[in-house]
Amino acid sequence: MWRSKLPDTLEKGTTLESIVEVKGMPNRIKWTIVHFRPPEAMTLNGDGKGGVKVKLIGKVRPSPKDAEASTVSFDVHLGGPALFGPIGMVVAGALKGDIRESLERFKQVFARA
C-alpha cells in the first residue's frame, strides 16, 4: 500500500513511501529510485522502521523462447539490525515466504495462459 502520492513521472532520485506487511506486522518503507532504465530495469533502495533495509531490483528482458513475450525478474536484498540474530532469521524467513507468495500472485495476474 502506497503512503505517499505516486508521482506522475518516475526517475532516478524519486522517493515514495509504502507500507510493507510481513506476517501481519506493518513497516513503513521510504523508497528511493537509485537506478532507472525504462523499460529494462529499475532499482529501489528502501529504509524502514527499526533499521530495516531493502533493495528491490526489477528487470525485464525479451524471452529467449517467445519473441512476443518478456521475462521479468526480481531480486530482493534484505538487511539491517532487525534481521540479525535468531529472531532476525525468523523475520527473514517470513519475508522470503511473503515475497514468494507475492511473486506467484504477480505471475498469475500477468503471465499468459
Helices and strands as residue ranges (DSSP letters): E 15-22, E 25-37, E 41-48, G 49-51, E 53-62, E 70-79, G 81-83, H 85-110
